[in-house]
Amino acid sequence: MIYNEEFETLPREALEALQLKRLRQVAERLYHTVGFYKKSFDRAGVSPDRLKSLDDLKRFPFTTKQDLRDNYPFGLFAAPMSSVVRLHASSGTTGASTVVGYTQRDIDTWSELMGRCFVAAGLTQNDVIHNAYGYGLFTGGLGAHYGAEKIGASVIPMSGGNTKRQIMILQDFGPTCICCTPSYALNLAEQGRAMGVDMRALNLRVGVFGAEPWSEQMRDEIEKAFDIKAFNIYGLSEIMGPGVAMECAEARHGMHIFEDHFLVETINPETGDVLPPGEEGEIVFTTLTKEAFPLLRYRTRDIARLHPEPCRCGRTHVRMGRIMGRSDDMLIIRGVNVFPSQIEAVLVGISGLEPHYRLVVDREGSLDTLEVQVELADTQSFDEVKVLQKLESQLKKDMKDYLGITAKIKLVEPRTLERSEGKASRVIDKRKL
């Protein structure tokens, strides 16, 4: 099913013509209404009238998260506050948070894009959507909420946390779809088992998961735990929120980026050079229709691949593969680049271990060390020394074989690692202390 067939199936030539028209408009607007961009364009020796083709965009400067922090709170807004009807902000781990604004038209656009996402997952007005993304300054909850209402579905505005009550509502209200982070889905499944609830017997048939990188192996774990079909959704607050890209039910192979609203590039994160489609690199977005908070060439730090080949669903918009990690979250262990999602993929392939883990990076002398703390499954016992030794040995071997690194392995008892009700925080880097 396709929500907006006219725009989601535009022929490539027509889509690129629309993108160029909208790109010129947004560049003009940024140059004349946002002081930061005027200075940035002038410094780089470019101007909006230089945009004769989409390829000309590569001559324009990037926008970074630090630029957003430096202009906190409203310095990058391109619309007066009288036109801004919504404000969201990231929590941020360092420095000022990043603040984003929306006009009413932005909210309407966002709602449609989330509507497209839900329809792509096979949802209709007959579905009941349990929304466990956080409400508030985080964009996930309200973004999913408005999208669900856009397609006429019933919404349970559950938000995050209060896991036991979540499970009760899942049982009593009988939703057909759940929206949350993948790590929280696993947390729900674990809590359900502990409460004696058969999570596979719920009325759920679809899960829409995002806000953090996750692997195909983790998809399998979630689908088995709930007996559902799990979909990957992508977004980030700075660009819109959830709804920038979404998997389709027909293929589930990459997420369609809604290119009538977003122009996407892949760059070498070290040099900034634009890469051809299909090469792994950092994803860069330009918003084409946002009014309050448009961004030009925003560096997401997300590492992925673009897939331009046609999709069986009929959508013509390019697809992006799973986020492999972030260029600024990447761990370099003795010269080897490692993403937490890669370690997760190794863990979920080993019977007797749970996909709950923590990575501790430290330095002994001049050498970096990596300790992988991972929970045993309920079926295992700390008293079975030989079994534990075998699990440790297998995990150490698989880490070496698949990732090329040697890691210390620490097995811990079930349910002892901290659980997340939002994005999972799985890395402790002691080298920064």
C-alpha angles and dihedrals in degrees: 000000000000123000099201106021094175095062102025092057100039113146110256095249092052092045093053091047089054091047092052092049092050093042092056090049095050093045091052091049094048093048094052101037107032117062093201092060095045090055092043094050093045092049090052092045095240135121135186092259088065090072100099093144139009088257090064090069091080089071091063123090125257126248116223136194088251089060088056092050092046090055095046125185112005105345095116097047114123095194131060117259089247087069096044111097100171137035126194130176138191119238092231122198096223133030125346120346120250114252124206130188136203134202118210089262089053090053090049091050092047091050091052093048091052088047088055089052095052093046089049087058090054097257124146141175088281093067130095112217121206103206110202096164111116118268121214128051090351108090097218101082101046093038092057091041096057092043092053091050090047091064092042097250123146113254129210103200094207100149120193131310132029090091099184091053089048089058092048091052091047088055099041103038096040100217117191096209135039126200121196143106114299092239090055090049089058089047090053091049091050094048090047092055090048089053092049093249119146099225090188090063094061120109091249118125103161135041125192110199133179147115092101137046115268136172137236088250090057089050088056091050092051094045091051093046095053103020091235140123109255123211131196118228126185135202144125130213095238092059100036112300123257113350102063092112137002142182118245124229092232097061112005087198109123130339120272110236110216094238096182085071104027133043111208133200134176116219140182100256092215101047102022091230116150113249127212118255112279096035118113114247148119116309116235123191135198116192112226104186109024114121108186100038114016118172130200120212095343113191107225096185086222114134117217146122129254120226112202097176118113119273125224090232091071097243111134096201117113118257128226122210126231117301104257091195139290126291088231095044094050115120119221108203113183091330096315119117110225131181121200090232089062091055090048090055090056093048098051090054093064119084114225095038130093122224090245112109147149128209119214115193119192141156126240108191104315096334127093118227131201124204118190113203111194134172124242118233118255088252092064128079132209087223092068098085097175092050091050092049090050092050092048091049093048093048093047090049094048091048089053095044098045103030104024095233135112113226137182110242123215117182115203133189120271117280095010099113117084114268124220126221090191130016113356115247104206108154128080109184108191091178088079094057 
